[in-house]
Amino acid sequence: MNGDASLQTLTSAIHTLPDEYLPIKQQALKYINNNSRIDNNNTLKILHRPWVAPLNWGLMLYPGASQDWLSEYRPKTGRIIPDFYGRFLSAINGCFIYDLSLYGIPGSMHEKNLLNRRVLQCHDLAIANHDWMLEYKVPSGYFYFGSRSYSYSENLGYFWHNDKIKAVRKNGKTLAEWTDFTSFLQDEIAVAEKKMLEQAPRDVRLL
């Protein structure tokens, strides 16, 4: 981070996020002093982790999607974004939090229906619900919005169905359920943070 003014701008951007996403805000503020920044695309990048990759950050929060993008999602994909997730995308259009990913609407996919691989973007919500969810033994009516590492060879999928958030293994087994997004974030980010700290090199000192 270059200078107190830049740090203040980043801190203010985090504080302006709705308190419904308090677990995300708390993680961002907790590690903000570890070479964090706002890039030219207004992505919030918190906790630089060069031991993972030269351009890796523990948290990457993408700027909110416009209402036009959200309104056009159903006609383009045939899928309905749940209300709670539409609100989230309006504030944070997808994010990475350690090995946890919440999917969004990449700008290049919305504008040209092509994924621009020159820029690291959020995982694509449309592709997730069209292709990636086929890896899970879940009904077609489930809405697939995120994932995190579960084991060396398997990701846990996050789905919405019947007013519940479900964490599901690929064999279709539900490991946990939540009725509100904030509680889900609190529990799953805690797991992801614990894994991140366990995997950090011993000589790395986080501020």
Secondary structure, 3 states (H helix, E strand, C coil): CCHHHHHHHHHHHHHCCCHHHHHHHHHHHHCCCCCCEECCCCCEEEEECCCCCCCCEEEEEEECCCHHHHHHHHHHHCCCCCHHHHHHHHHEEEEEECCEEECECCHHHHHHCCCCCCCCCCCEHHHHHHCHHHHCCCCCCCEEEEEEEEECCEEEEEEEECCEEEEECCCCCEEEEECCHHHHHHHHHHHHHHHHHHHCCCCCCCC
